[in-house]
Amino acid sequence: MLLDSPEGLIVISGCAHSGICNIIDYAKKVGNSNKVLAVIGGFHLKEKDTQTIKTIEYFKNNDISALFPMHCTEFEARVVIYNDIKFKTLKSGSVIEF
């Protein structure tokens, strides 16, 4: 899902089987901005591996600092992401304001 806000795009992913970076790139293509404000949902990352490291680099290169990894982003991958880009954990009933 893509929310196109005046401040930038907000990308919401269920489970990113096709790759969270691919999903974000597509959102930028169909959205009205190249600025991604936040990414929320499943990143489909499992551990500290090449895919997780490259995804973190992608987030940094695209200046995406509001991350909310959930669902299929396993604990080990969340730890690796958190060490580079701090994020808040969401749970059912959480409210986010941008």
Residue pairs with C-beta under 8 A, 6 or more apart in sequence:
1 11
1 12
1 13
2 9
2 10
2 11
2 12
2 27
2 30
2 31
3 9
3 10
3 12
4 31
4 32
4 33
5 37
5 98
7 35
7 37
7 98
8 33
8 35
8 36
8 37
8 38
9 27
9 28
9 31
9 33
9 35
9 36
9 37
10 36
10 37
10 38
10 39
10 40
10 98
11 23
11 24
11 27
11 36
11 38
11 39
11 40
11 41
12 40
12 41
13 20
13 23
13 39
13 40
13 41
13 42
13 43
14 41
14 42
14 71
15 41
15 42
15 44
15 71
15 72
16 22
16 23
16 41
16 42
16 43
16 44
16 72
17 44
19 44
20 39
20 42
20 43
20 44
20 45
20 55
21 54
21 55
21 58
24 36
24 39
24 58
24 62
24 64
27 36
28 34
28 36
35 63
36 62
36 63
36 64
37 64
37 66
37 98
38 64
38 66
38 67
38 68
38 96
38 98
39 59
39 64
39 66
39 67
39 68
40 68
40 70
40 90
40 96
41 68
41 69
41 70
41 71
42 69
42 70
42 71
42 72
42 73
43 55
43 69
43 72
43 73
43 77
43 81
44 72
44 73
45 51
45 52
45 55
45 69
45 72
45 73
45 74
45 77
45 81
46 52
46 74
46 76
46 77
47 74
47 76
47 77
47 80
48 76
48 77
48 79
48 80
52 77
52 80
52 81
53 80
55 81
56 80
56 81
56 84
56 85
59 65
59 67
59 81
59 85
60 84
60 85
65 85
66 87
66 98
67 81
67 85
67 87
68 87
68 88
68 89
68 90
68 96
69 77
69 78
69 81
69 87
70 90
73 81
81 87
90 96
